[in-house]
Amino acid sequence: MDELLDILDLFSDLGLDGVVVWLFRLLGFVATLAGVALWLFADVGLLIPAVLIIIGIILLVVPGLLFELLEFV
């Protein structure tokens, strides 16, 4: 966990925190969209689309919060 915080601190020092947050948001949007598409158009059950939707929402919210909390530490 310390290594992850060191990497995020490095990105923050280089001014790339906004880019990293938007990349994670894009990845979260794609995962959420894939989960909804699987749920609507494929017959794979409910577990896989639900997991993709939850992971997508987490990827949309958490990176921005993590960088905000990193500034206070």
C-alpha positions in Angstrom: 0.0 0.0 0.0 2.9 2.3 0.7 4.2 1.8 -2.8 0.9 2.8 -4.3 0.8 6.0 -2.2 4.4 6.7 -3.3 3.5 6.4 -6.9 0.4 8.6 -6.5 2.5 11.1 -4.7 5.0 11.1 -7.6 2.2 11.7 -10.1 0.9 14.5 -7.9 4.3 16.1 -7.8 4.7 15.9 -11.6 1.3 17.5 -12.1 -0.2 14.4 -13.7 -2.8 13.7 -11.1 -5.6 15.1 -13.3 -4.6 12.9 -16.2 -4.5 9.8 -14.0 -7.9 10.5 -12.4 -9.5 11.0 -15.9 -7.9 7.8 -17.2 -9.4 5.9 -14.2 -12.8 7.7 -14.8 -12.7 6.7 -18.4 -11.9 3.1 -17.5 -14.7 3.2 -14.9 -17.2 4.5 -17.5 -16.3 1.8 -20.0 -16.6 -0.9 -17.3 -20.0 0.4 -16.2 -21.2 0.6 -19.8 -19.9 -2.9 -20.5 -21.8 -4.2 -17.4 -25.0 -2.5 -18.5 -24.6 -3.8 -22.1 -24.0 -7.4 -20.8 -27.0 -7.1 -18.6 -29.3 -5.9 -21.4 -28.0 -7.7 -24.4 -26.4 -11.0 -23.3 -27.6 -14.0 -21.4 -24.8 -14.3 -18.9 -26.8 -14.0 -15.7 -26.7 -11.1 -13.2 -23.4 -11.6 -11.3 -20.9 -10.6 -14.0 -22.8 -7.4 -15.1 -23.3 -6.4 -11.5 -19.6 -6.8 -10.7 -18.6 -4.8 -13.7 -21.1 -2.0 -12.8 -19.8 -1.9 -9.2 -16.2 -1.9 -10.3 -17.0 0.9 -12.8 -18.7 3.1 -10.2 -15.7 2.6 -7.8 -13.3 3.5 -10.6 -15.4 6.6 -11.3 -15.3 7.9 -7.7 -12.3 6.6 -5.8 -9.3 8.0 -7.8 -10.4 11.6 -7.4 -11.0 11.1 -3.7 -7.7 9.4 -3.3 -5.8 12.3 -4.8 -7.7 14.8 -2.7 -6.9 12.9 0.5 -3.3 12.6 -0.6 -3.0 16.4 -0.6 -3.9 16.5 3.1 -1.4 13.9 4.1 
